[in-house]
Amino acid sequence: MTDFACSVLAVARKIPPGRLVSYGRLAALAGWPGRARGVGFVMRSQTDTTVPCHRVVFADGRLAPEGTFQNQGGQRALLEKEGIGFLADGRADIKKHLWP
């Protein structure tokens, strides 16, 4: 595993239930600003259940592409179980639930 992936995963494991972080913010918190797309690749390829990948969203609150969380009941369902609110257009309310 690359240093980048290790850094991203270490920070992602710290995202508490009921909180969200954007791909870009996660990259910056992991010490790799500007690598939002890379964070997406790391999250999508993750099989480790200790990494709450469903808590990582786009900066505007959009969720991961359809089917990414198919085996876990869908990203929205996972977030709703944690109390995450959604806007009328289907985006997660990232302003209300932003971490840290």
C-alpha atoms as one frame of an Amber mdcrd trajectory, in Angstrom:
protein
   0.000   0.000   0.000   1.312   3.469  -0.849   2.148   6.164   1.699  -0.714
   8.178   0.252  -3.254   5.396   0.760  -1.996   4.678   4.278  -2.292   8.357
   5.231  -5.790   8.673   3.780  -7.034   5.528   5.481  -5.555   6.523   8.839
  -7.509   9.785   8.784 -10.667   8.213   7.341 -10.817   5.746  10.242 -11.162
   8.732  12.593 -14.333  10.134  10.977 -16.982   9.700  13.667 -20.518   8.461
  13.047 -22.861  11.250  12.006 -20.091  13.333  10.437 -18.969  13.867   6.842
 -15.771  14.912   5.134 -15.197  15.769   1.489 -12.648  13.978  -0.663 -10.581
  17.161  -0.873 -10.715  17.858   2.840  -9.692  14.282   3.600  -6.733  14.618
   1.244  -5.637  17.814   3.008  -6.090  16.320   6.484  -3.961  13.354   5.402
  -1.183  15.718   4.293  -1.845  15.447   0.554  -3.753  18.609  -0.458  -5.038
  18.643  -3.999  -5.392  14.852  -4.217  -9.188  14.565  -3.909  -9.455  12.270
  -6.925  -6.844   9.959  -5.409  -8.876   9.794  -2.203 -11.825   8.661  -4.287
  -9.807   5.826  -5.774  -8.603   4.743  -2.323 -12.140   4.813  -0.902 -13.637
   2.927  -3.837 -11.054   0.128  -3.657 -11.366  -0.283   0.105 -12.519  -3.613
   1.530 -11.484  -2.968   5.129 -14.693  -2.609   7.133 -12.938  -0.462   9.762
 -12.785   2.375   7.220 -16.062   4.322   7.118 -15.823   5.143   3.415 -19.513
   6.029   3.297 -18.761   9.183   5.341 -16.684  10.663   2.505 -18.682  12.727
  -0.002 -18.132  15.369  -2.655 -17.592  18.937  -1.416 -21.167  19.872  -2.365
 -22.638  16.877  -0.524 -23.146  14.625  -3.542 -22.746  10.952  -2.789 -20.468
   8.435  -4.477 -21.569   7.118  -7.874 -24.516   4.713  -7.850 -23.539   1.163
  -6.950 -20.375   2.036  -5.032 -21.948   0.917  -1.738 -24.300  -1.660  -3.225
 -23.208  -4.467  -0.918 -23.695  -2.354   2.197 -27.211  -1.100   1.478 -26.231
   2.091  -0.275 -24.319   5.112   0.937 -27.443   7.143   1.664 -28.945   4.359
   3.773 -25.738   4.020   5.776 -25.592   7.765   6.365 -29.267   8.004   7.307
 -28.713   5.315   9.960 -26.093   7.639  11.478 -28.459  10.625  11.501 -27.065
  12.470   8.487 -29.603  14.886   7.035 -30.164  15.395   3.326 -31.153  18.409
   1.271 -34.235  18.420  -0.975 -32.075  17.696  -4.039 -30.634  14.518  -2.492
 -27.245  15.873  -1.435 -26.025  15.222   2.098 -26.123  18.303   4.315 -22.343
  18.575   4.519 -22.455  22.036   6.108 -24.407  20.663   9.069 -22.377  17.461
   9.441 -18.860  18.547   8.405 -15.907  17.002  10.242 -13.674  18.044  11.909
